[in-house]
Amino acid sequence: MTRLDAGPEEVEAPAACDGPRALLLTSRDVPLGGVRGMEVHRALPQRDLPMIGAWCFLDRFGPQVARMRVEPHPHIGLQTVTWPFVGEVRHRDTVGSDVLVARGALNLMTSGAGIAHSEYSTGEDAVALDALQLWVALPDARRHGPQAFERHENLPEVTISSPSGEDAGEATVVMGPFGGAESPATVHTPLAGVEVRIAAGASARLPLEPAWEYGLLGVFGDVRVHADRDAAASALDLAPHDLLYLGIHRPHIDVVAGPEGATVFLLGGEPFADEIVMWWNFVGRSHDEIVEARDEWEADSPRFGHVVGHGAERIPAPPLPHVRLTPRRRRV
């Protein structure tokens, strides 16, 4: 087993994992939208692991008390998946959406060829905030398509059992299929995202699709993960903000909660077919695509539209690096 830190990701490596893994990865602290008062923990991308299935980005902002003001900014080639734990955030975008992001509701924005949105905490004062923000890379068949936004408040709930069959907790199926249920959210590649809540001291067996690769993010409480058949020799402790990469070819994974209970987020999917070039808020396939998107955002191109309820305020694109952007490649 290995613990690795996140960092620059341009390395030569295999295109996808070829078997089970037990790779424990730490998140790194980053500013959100230039607002350095926000506490953000980034679990994906990692230097050695840029993607899990089509999942290419995973931030947790919180838990904290803060005033969020992320002005209009653009995206291409991805879906944003917002999954709150505490607090409310106002989301506005260029398809006319103006909604409060709150606990229990999935907010899913599909950029297609280009979209822009803003995120504000409610009120003028600092408030309690805690949420996951994830990105899903879109396949070629959808990444040049139209913008879209959807909200789902009635997501499937699944009972989680222990290895011996007793109730051990419950799960909310946020994206894709899990445990015989399936989220109504629109997906464009085979994937799953699941919030799992495990009872105090319980051992939960999480069913997996063996052809997919998976990762497990610690959210609340401490858990012990039995990553191999030799459970005693392979137990790994997963703390909040840590990401455990599990690889592929697993029918299930066993997770044991501490005495206070625990919450984890399971993300997985079919290994993504394409290499991606990801820079700032853009997911593309080449350096030239990214340059074109940046230039159009800076020129206030109709490609991204205008965020409802906003004036001229917007986040300018940062300068491009003085090298050609290259695909993100894994080395695990």
Salt bridges, closest charged atoms under 4 A:
GLU9 OE1 - ARG328 NH1 3.09
GLU12 OE2 - ARG329 NH1 3.62
ASP18 OD1 - ARG21 NH2 3.06
ASP29 OD1 - HIS41 ND1 2.91
GLU39 OE2 - HIS41 NE2 2.92
ASP48 OD1 - ARG331 NE 1.77
ASP59 OD1 - ARG42 NE 2.67
GLU71 OE1 - HIS310 ND1 3.92
ASP93 OD2 - HIS91 NE2 2.79
ASP98 OD2 - ARG90 NH2 2.74
GLU124 OE1 - ARG67 NH2 2.93
GLU124 OE2 - ARG69 NH2 3.54
ASP130 OD2 - ARG60 NH2 2.73
ASP140 OD1 - ARG143 NE 2.51
ASP140 OD1 - ARG285 NE 3.91
GLU150 OE2 - HIS152 NE2 2.70
GLU153 OE2 - ARG151 NE 3.59
GLU157 OE1 - ARG197 NH2 2.94
GLU170 OE2 - ARG197 NH2 3.41
GLU195 OE1 - ARG103 NH1 2.81
GLU195 OE2 - ARG197 NH1 2.59
GLU213 OE1 - ARG330 NH1 3.05
ASP237 OD1 - ARG224 NE 2.82
ASP242 OD2 - ARG3 NH2 3.44
ASP254 OD1 - ARG205 NE 2.71
ASP274 OD2 - ARG285 NE 3.43
GLU275 OE2 - ARG329 NE 3.08
ASP288 OD1 - ARG324 NH2 3.58
GLU289 OE1 - ARG143 NH1 2.77
GLU296 OE2 - ARG303 NH1 3.10
ASP300 OD1 - ARG314 NH2 3.62
GLU313 OE2 - HIS310 ND1 2.60
